[in-house]
Every structure is written in C-alpha cells, then in structure tokens.
C-alpha cells in the first residue's frame, strides 16, 4: 500500500512538472510576438531604412551562411514603414496581418503548380542568422513568431516577415526559389523609428506671424533665406514672384486620413531622415520646390528637403513692406474671394501689370497637385 501511494505521488509530480514545462514553454514561444506587438502598439511610428543584408545562393549549396551587410545614407531612404496601433502602412498602401498558414497558401497562388515545388522558406536558424547580422538580439523558435502581411485591398502577400523591439523594426525575406546559377539574394532589412528624436507640438498660427531668417543661407534670386508669415500663410520671394502656401495644423486631419495620404507619407519620411517627427500634432507647410517647413516652436522652424536641413528663426513679429508689400497680400486675399474653390498661389511682379497664378490648392502637405497653376490672371492697374 505504501509503495502504491509513493507511486501515485511520483506520478502526480511528473504530471505537474510537465504542465509547468508546457506553461513555461508557451511563455517562451509567445515572447517574440508579444514584444513585437507591444512595440507596434504606438499611435504612430515612422520607421526609416537603416541597413540591408544579403547572401549568395547556388544551385547545389543553396542559401549561404555568409551574410554581408551594407549601411546606406539616411537620405537614400530606400524604403520606410509607418505603423499605427499594430497596423502596417507603406507609401499609403495598407496591409493586414495574416497567419503563416494563410500567407503561405496565398503566396503559392502566385505561381503555377509546376513552379510551386521550387519555392522554399528560410529555416528558423537562417532567420536567426539574419536577425543577428542586422544587430538584433531577437531569436525566434518557429516561423509563426514573425508577422506576415498582405495588402488589404487585393490580398497580395509580402515576401518579407517582421519582428520589432525597442526602436527597431526588422524585415526578413524568408521566401526564395531554386536557382540554376549563383545569385545574390536579399535576406533582410532593419529600420529605426524617430521616437527618440526631436518632435514638434501644436502651435497657435497667430503666434507665427512675422519675418523668419535663415542666417546660414547663401542668398540668391531663388532662395533669399527669408520667409514672411501672415495670418496662416507663408510667403517667399523667388525671382520676380511672391509665392504663397498654406500653413497646416495637421491636428485638423484624422490620423487614418494622414497615414493614407501619399504626399504626407513622403514628407513624413523626409522629416524622419532629418531627425524630426511629422506627426498629427505638427504645424507645417510646403512649397513649389518640394521642401517641408516644420515649426519646432513659435520662434524656430526647419526646412527639410534635397538632402539638407536649414534652420529659420523669427527675427520680428512684423513683416516689412519692402519684403512683402501689403498690396500684394490684399491681392492674394481678393483673388481667393473672387474665385471660390481656388487659391492665389503666386504674384509675378515686374514692370508690367501683376499676374496672379491661380491653383486648386496650396496645401502642400496633403495635396500632390498643390501650387500647380491652372490660370494666370492679369491685374489691371
């Protein structure tokens, strides 16, 4: 009887231990995906390209363990991602998460049946080798630890799968096909967010009025290094014209509409590459050259574009008449009123009568056609 009791106790201990091991194993299995989900739950993050890695693939030896990496200038911006509450976007295209099983099924549909046998997935160890080369300490235990995506509209699968931790997002190319000759294949990329960099906050438009100067600018007819701001509009003198653009408080737009806007998405990447965040809280503007003007505070703004960042400081709360005549401001306003649905974007001032260029829109941050002249109107004097 005593031996039977001891046997039952020992059996119970084995069962309990097994359950505990299963629970512990489950925690370990879920750690990677939990970390990724936690990292991507932020309201909005912009991830800019940091590093890419590749390796050789041969007919007989398959994918090589020798992985090479290349770091590129941030201004090259090979690619970028935006995440919002766990959802992925890139160049205004929206993606949804799918399981590994569904992803594999949909991926294989892109190939005819005879070609499907030549399609392979990286092994767990190959994925971990790639993560290590990208500088990550993340290690997966199964492929389903990764996040798989397809487009929301037509269900097209991405060949990359993702993990994230801290300020880093990693994409791993896990799909490859048989080859008849030695080739170089992409193995993965790393991206960095901008949450530790300079951020802007909401600013009242009426506190921006005045003259802004960029001291380091070498002045020219196309760039005077001077900006004039009056009642929500930014003015610049280029050649023989004054250009006007709207200053936009992005808080007036929903986050969803911003993330789906191609123009905003492109400028958001430009800002991130320069170390700034273009968020829903930002106050900013643009111009016909493609620059982004981001207000850091009511006395400082940065111009971002063409691989450079220029700082402007407000030197006066007034706009001098020789910098921007009041008659021109009045003309801009009157033309807006006379042509509902349009906006006066330029005034050409030379020896003859002024010519006003009319556009459909001068909101350069959210409209790809902003500033395009649809009509030139001569102002009789």
Buried (B, 14 or more C-beta within 10 A) or exposed (E): EEEEEEEEEEEEEEEEEEEEEEEEEEEEBEBBBEBBBEBBEEEBBBBBBBBBBBBBBEEEEBBBEEBEBEEEEBEEBEBBBBBBEBBBBBEBBBBEBBEBEBBBEBBBEEEEEEEEEEBEBBEBEBBBBBBEBBEBEBBBBEBBBBBBBBBBEEEBBBBBBBBBBEBBBBBBBBBBBEBEEEEEBBBBBBBBBBEEBEBBEEBEBEBBBBBBBBEEBEEEEEBBBBBBBBEBBBBBBBEEBBBBBBBBBBEEBEBEEBBBBEBBBBBBBBBBBBBBBBBBBBBBBBBBBEBBBBBBEBBBBBBBBEEEBBBBEBEEEEBEEEBBBEEBBEBBBEBBEEBEEBBBBBBBBEEEEBBBBBBBBBBBBBBEEBBBBEEEBEBEE
